[in-house]
Amino acid sequence: MKRFSLLFVGVLFLMPATASAAAFEFSGWIPYWREDKGVADALAHIDQLHEINPFGYIVQPDGTLQDAMGIADEPWKTLIATAKQKKIRVIPTVMWCDPDNMHRILSNQKSRIKLADDITALVKREGFDGIDIDFECKRAEDKVYFSTFLKGLYQRMGNKWVMCTIESRTPLDSRYLSTPPKDASLYANDFVEINKYCDRVRFMTYDQQTIDQKIGAAADAKDQVYAPVADVAWVEKAIKMAAQSIKKNKIVIGVATYGYEWDVTAYADGYSSYDLLWSFNPGYATPIAQTLGITPGRTYSGELGFSYIPTTTTSSVMGNQFVNYSSYAPAGTPSADLVSAGALAYAKQNNSNATFRVAVWSDAQAIKQKVDLARRLGVRGVAAFKIDGGEDPAFWSVFK
């Protein structure tokens, strides 16, 4: 039974490193909106995974479950059959980001129980190994209701797994450079209760953006653009904070396989503002760099990226329409940083501002940093968001 096997696994983490290393797990979410490429990608590397997470089911406003994947159809049917044959866990994700209806359903005992019953019935009917609960956008006032829901679900699931995918927390002294607001430590997730009722706790240690103001300020002081998907230094802070309440042998570090593009404005005082445009797979950014003759470089966050100036508000045509910021960059500046370094210098020299684009993404080396961190911290493993055929081609060389 699952409950007893978890106790045994916990003992492994008290044994020498060689024993715990064998328990390290790799998993990943496969999104329904790229199911063909994602499933093909997962099948090609199925022996490198301990678990797959079809993504997924969506809770509707009335509390019912929508199968956004068509899980009984191809290509999922072949993937699930292959995973079961190889004894790889199949644990789909139930997504929800609807704070008003989430409050209404979870705060009502009858509707809360029904949701737990429906999820349990789904898992047992389809023969899944468990379920991954990804309820985002929750309010702090619903913390107790969510914990109660997890408790009920855990009790109903028996020997099936209950996974929880939750938001990471940043220490307050990193989130704020001044006195934190009074509600800064009010959270929608109760880590202590989640530790009780989740067999794995996977942290969304990505989409960092500007939440770690301490690292951001340090980057500004060094005239560095800082627009991370996930800086390994921030991830380490978040996981160490989580480990104060959640057992390490349950913690899984989420790693991104995508990137962001930003509009960045540099000002004369050294401050830069960032406006997020969109997320992308690496295959979007690398052709832009090639067109412009730029070699992407390692960013302040340890990820891959480069700066440039588009000729229009879209990035369909590249070039230098306005000021040639590159000419202001210090001698020897790498091509990836020519525009950003030049724009910062231009803004200061002319007591003005300069706007440019920055593309930053999580490549294989950045992902390896998180894998190495997970091993060093002694947590259970890593989970990729997302497996969809669009990740760095070298991804699978480190994700194994």
ABEGO torsion letter per residue (X at the ends): XAAAAAAAAAAAAABBAAAAAAABBBBBBBBAAAAAAAAAAAAAAAAABABBBBOEBBBBAAGBBBBAAGAABOAAAAAAAAAAAAGBBBBBBBBBBBAAAAAAAAABAAAAAAAAAAAAAAAAAAGBAEBBBBBBGBBAAAAAAAAAAAAAAAAAAEABBBBBBBBBBBBAAAABABBBBAAAABBABBAAAAAAABABBBBBBBGAEAABAAAAAAAAAAGBBBBBABBAAAAAAAAAAAAAABBAAABBBBBBABBBBBBBBBBAAGBBBBBBABBBBAAAAAAAAAAAGBBBBBBAAGBBBBBBBBABABAABBEBABBBAAAABBBGBBAAAAAAAAAAAAAAAAGBBBBBBBBBBBBAAAAAAAAAAAAAAGBAEBBBOBBAGABBAAAAAABX
